[in-house]
Amino acid sequence: MWMRNWNLLCISLMVLGGSTIAVSPALASELSAETKTFTSSDPLAQSVDLEEPLTDFQTLNADANGMEQVTSVSQLTDVKPTDWAFQALQSLVERYGCIVGYPDRTYRGNRSLTRYEFAAGLNACLDKVQELITAATADLVRKEDLVVVQRLQEEFAVELATLQGRVDTLEVRTATLEKQQFSTTTKLAGNAIFSVADIFGADGGSKNQAVFQARANLNFNTSFNGYDLLFVSLYAGNVPLFPIGGFRLPSTTAGGLPVNSAEGALDVAFGGNTDNRLQMLGTGYVFPISPTAQVFVVGGNTALFALVPTVNPLLDDKGMGTGAISLFGQRNAIYALGAAGAGAGINWQFGKQFIFSGAYIADGFGANNPDAGSGLFNGGYTAFGQITWNPSARFSLAATYTNTYFAPGRFGFNYNGLPLEGTAVANTLAGQTRLAPGPLFNPSPVITNSYGVQASYQFSPAFVVSGWFGATYARLIGDGDGTILNYALTLAFPDLGKRGNLLGFVIGAEPYLTDFDGGNPKSFKTDIPFHLEGFYRYQINDRISLTPGVIVLTAPNQDASNGVDVIANLRMTVMF
């Protein structure tokens, strides 16, 4: 006779069910105390201690035959929730119906287990297995069903043959696509922007003609694991280098060179001055370092605004030609202060409502130059920090700080290029600097500290208000300090008239110089150069949109005596 502790029945049945339970040292000691040594050919039964005399065969047989099936562990009067095997018993009894008890509703978990009792418990499990097999096969296909299927196959033989042919064709096409596909990890996305524009006004209208300008972007987006992004961006356009930004407005003198104001810069102007030659715009890699933090490494002339929150969700199109028609109408101008080049940064969400964005970006025109005064750390740079607060899905608020160093001849709201936003007075610090190094320019570098606040609130799905304020404190090293302001309020009405449409308005002031202390600046006025813009994007289909818009500029080049200029623009954007 082979005897075990009653608790071993639970363990044995759990093993049969695909689970294993480790026997504790306390239980092993308990088993040893209840048994005495006997010899058996069963290796599992070798050297078992037996201290109680063996029960006679007739008693065991009667106990086993008297065992009854129970349906709830609560029916067992001697099993308590505090017992170490309670959960195992509960699972076997209530989930599987696989344990029996004695007629007096006891389980007797601390007594020895006989082979007969083990057989009774195992038989209960086998009965349950048989029930499950019967239930699973009760609805198997009958002979009559097979006859019906055969008749249907004969009746729809033509249709089945046609379907088989279509499947074969799809398999051939799929195989061809797999062989000829561009990449399994890379997708091509891009856009083409076409713009017809003219300027009207007492001053600007006489200096400009109607123009047709275009820009195209090709973006190769690659992901290796679904969470990262490697991007390569190419662009080409026909916007001329001069006049800067597209149109000639009243100019100032920067080191003897007339400089036109950049207030008339349309969205198509950004990155569009390549003389229709395809060039590298930027490249970078964005990857997570934790579930709440993403790091980005960028090269070329990647603009910072494409990588961090700018809190103008509908009018800032990240260069895709679907938002505001002007560059100024898309985001706080301090994002344009030197923030395009090579470097690294992070977007880190802490808590549920806050995002920290930080970056160091070296001047894209000097980061790759090993000469003195250039390179990654000894040339122009932008150090950027921002806290964005999102208390709800409808409201966002951000506070931004940038510290920027400009090498001589590089200062301006220009994404490390030619000035694209603001008055000529602001972009030259009242004529103290010029746009590029030459024989007639101030050789002093410029360092700026800029502070910005941006906010956006969605009053309803059909109305969003956003705005910003930016203050830039610029120091022409060794020559003086100046203050430059920019601010705006934007109104957006998405899906107006049709899903995908957008009506937008911008009311604000492009960067203008309010004062300059020290040095010998050219004489300048401080009239506020208001920027008033309205546009309506009509979504022709998922890929093509048409956007007519008007920009009104008061006090061009921050001088009210220059009159009012009006820019009319018709933009078509094709996405692919």
HELIX and SHEET records of a PDB file:
HELIX    1   1 ASN A    7  LEU A   16  1                                  10    
HELIX    2   2 PRO A   25  GLU A   34  1                                  10    
HELIX    3   3 PRO A   43  ALA A   45  5                                   3    
HELIX    4   4 PHE A   57  ASN A   65  1                                   9    
HELIX    5   5 VAL A   73  GLN A   75  5                                   3    
HELIX    6   6 PHE A   86  GLN A   90  1                                   5    
HELIX    7   7 SER A   91  ARG A   95  3                                   5    
HELIX    8   8 ARG A  115  THR A  137  1                                  23    
HELIX    9   9 LYS A  143  GLU A  155  1                                  13    
HELIX   10  10 ALA A  157  GLN A  180  1                                  24    
HELIX   11  11 GLY A  205  LYS A  207  5                                   3    
HELIX   12  12 ILE A  244  GLY A  246  5                                   3    
HELIX   13  13 ASP A  267  ALA A  269  5                                   3    
HELIX   14  14 LEU A  304  ALA A  306  5                                   3    
HELIX   15  15 PHE A  328  GLN A  330  5                                   3    
HELIX   16  16 ALA A  333  ALA A  336  5                                   4    
HELIX   17  17 GLY A  375  ASN A  378  1                                   4    
HELIX   18  18 ALA A  424  ASN A  427  1                                   4    
HELIX   19  19 PRO A  556  GLN A  558  5                                   3    
HELIX   20  20 ALA A  560  ASN A  562  5                                   3    
SHEET    1   A 2 ARG A   4  ASN A   5  0                                        
SHEET    2   A 2 SER A 112  LEU A 113 -1                                        
SHEET    1   B 2 GLU A  68  GLN A  69  0                                        
SHEET    2   B 2 VAL A 100  GLY A 101 -1                                        
SHEET    1   C17 THR A 186  GLY A 201  0                                        
SHEET    2   C17 VAL A 211  THR A 222 -1                                        
SHEET    3   C17 LEU A 229  GLY A 237 -1                                        
SHEET    4   C17 GLN A 279  SER A 290 -1                                        
SHEET    5   C17 ALA A 293  ALA A 303 -1                                        
SHEET    6   C17 ALA A 340  PHE A 350 -1                                        
SHEET    7   C17 PHE A 354  ASP A 363 -1                                        
SHEET    8   C17 TYR A 381  SER A 392 -1                                        
SHEET    9   C17 PHE A 395  PHE A 406 -1                                        
SHEET   10   C17 VAL A 446  SER A 460 -1                                        
SHEET   11   C17 PHE A 463  LEU A 476 -1                                        
SHEET   12   C17 GLY A 480  PRO A 494 -1                                        
SHEET   13   C17 LEU A 502  ASP A 517 -1                                        
SHEET   14   C17 PHE A 530  GLN A 539 -1                                        
SHEET   15   C17 ILE A 544  THR A 554 -1                                        
SHEET   16   C17 VAL A 564  MET A 575 -1                                        
SHEET   17   C17 THR A 186  GLY A 201 -1                                        
SHEET    1   D 2 SER A 251  ALA A 254  0                                        
SHEET    2   D 2 LEU A 257  ASN A 260 -1                                        
END                                                                             
